[in-house]
Amino acid sequence: MHDEIAQRLTRFRHALVSSGIDAAIVGPSADFRYLTGHPAASSERLLALVVPQAGETFLLVPELESTRFSETLPFSLRTWKDGEDPIRLLAAHLERLGVGTIGVNDEFWAAFLLPLQAALPTRNFTRVSLILQALRRIKSAAEIALVREAVARVDAAWQRFCASEHLTGRTERQVARRLTELLLEEGLDHVAFCIVASGPHAASPHHEPTDRIIQAGDPVVIDVGGPYHGYFADLTRTPVAGSLADPDFATAYEAVLEAQQAAFAAMRPGASCEEIDRIARDVLATHGLAEAFLHRLGHGLGLSVHEPPYLVQGNPERLEPGMIVTDEPGVYLRGRWGLRIEDVVLITAEGAERLTRAPHELLALP
């Protein structure tokens, strides 16, 4: 990992040179983990990686957290004590470097950025997140292996749930708690989200679980995910509680599955993101369901659960080998039900590989 971090930093510096940015400041975020190998949470204490075009890269870290970053890394540590002003320290260092344009990532808090701008009124400030997003789009072999493992662990938890659990008579929260337990038992770092949306609640794509009791015949959208060693998996399936009550749901389910498979079949290097989205949308249109597809087809996946590239209308970006995306068409009928089927897909030199192994067929759980 040390060598890969060093290579990422080198690529980042080259991108800074090309963009005319003299130094970058990266606060706690997926970008931060990409460049350091360390997770970090934002807080009122300033923590940031400082990457100049030329000169020493260093991590400015609160002294009480320095032991977390003490292993050998391709940059140095500079600590500050409670009671010191880290903005003053950072501004003084940037002045010594003589930088004119300073880039910050999107997660570098305004509470730090605004005082830094006031301390350096003659410097220009700009975003570097777009540069980092471009670097992170193509996954290395090590990153692909971690996403593959994360997906396998989520698949395993889902398989265990389907083999041993029931839906009817339980609340959405009870089902979500059980799924969370299984995902953690399978070794995820944490569970980032666990949507359980039953019956009419399933018509809301990002529904939060409630105490609604799942009724026999309810479709239940279950969307779960989390990271393994920082890299995310994302899975959605829509089983039915007991026997199916609404025949329209079965028809819609087959249409959504057809749309998902058509999109997957079209995924290949050179295909545009908007083209893949359109293919899925066109399938649903033939079934009269295009207006019920409320969101983009998919998103990139890696150190963030949502990251570029986005499979959405208006995005002409081309797929490339090493990109990892989701394929998740859905249909949502307000007041009735909703459904979504989601897989994780790796773009390969030959086409695409579906990393998700969970079955797609309409499933009835007790």
MORA-V229266 format. One line per field, one symbol per residue. burial: I if it has 9 or more other C-alpha atoms within 8 Angstrom, else O. Layout:
# MORA-V229266
burial->???
This chain:
# MORA-V229266
burial->OOOOIIOIIOIIIIIIIOOOIIIIIIIIIIIIIIIOIOIOOIOOOIIIIIIIIOOOIIIIIIIOOIOOOOOOOOOIIOIIOOOOOOIIOIIOOIOOOOIIIIIIIOOIOOOIIOIIIOOOOOIOIOIIIOIIIOIOIIIOOOIIOIIIIIIIIIIIIIIIIIOOOIIIOIIIIOIIOOIIOIIIOIOIIOIOOIIIIIIIIIIIOOIOIOOOIIIIIIIIIIIIIIIIOOIIIIIIIIIIIIOIOOOOOIOIIOIIIIIIOIIIOOIIIOIIIIIIIIIIIIIIIOOOIIOIIOOIIIIIIIIIIOIIIIIIIOIOOIIIIIIIIIIIIIIIIIOOIIIIIIIIIIIIIOIIOIIIOOOOOIOIIO
